[in-house]
Amino acid sequence: MILGKLAISPAKSVPVAMALLVTGLMLLTLGIAWPRFGFPAVYLGTEWSDFLRGVLYGLSIVLEISAVILAVSAVPAKARKL
């Protein structure tokens, strides 16, 4: 539903793509830094820590790929309107 509204106006999809890219990069940074900033009070064990780190990596990859798809699809649509 949201992506359908973005297809109508390609000028709005570029900021959304950049926001998705920044969010994905923040999650990637958090996933990389996860083992270095482990607090003893929230230590979940090796398995849960690896699982959450993998979830952060996966979410960051999905967000970055979706940002690239949105940005690439917005460029031709924006060029047609000019």
Residue pairs with C-beta under 8 A, 6 or more apart in sequence:
3 70
5 12
6 12
6 13
6 16
6 70
6 74
7 13
7 73
7 77
10 73
10 74
10 75
10 77
10 78
10 81
11 74
11 78
13 70
13 71
13 73
13 74
13 77
14 70
14 71
14 74
14 78
16 70
17 67
17 68
17 70
17 71
17 74
18 67
18 71
20 63
20 64
20 66
20 67
20 70
21 63
21 64
21 67
21 68
21 71
23 63
24 59
24 60
24 61
24 62
24 63
24 64
24 67
25 60
25 64
27 56
27 59
27 60
27 63
28 56
28 57
28 60
28 64
30 56
31 53
31 56
31 57
31 60
34 49
34 52
34 53
34 56
35 49
35 53
38 49
43 49
44 52
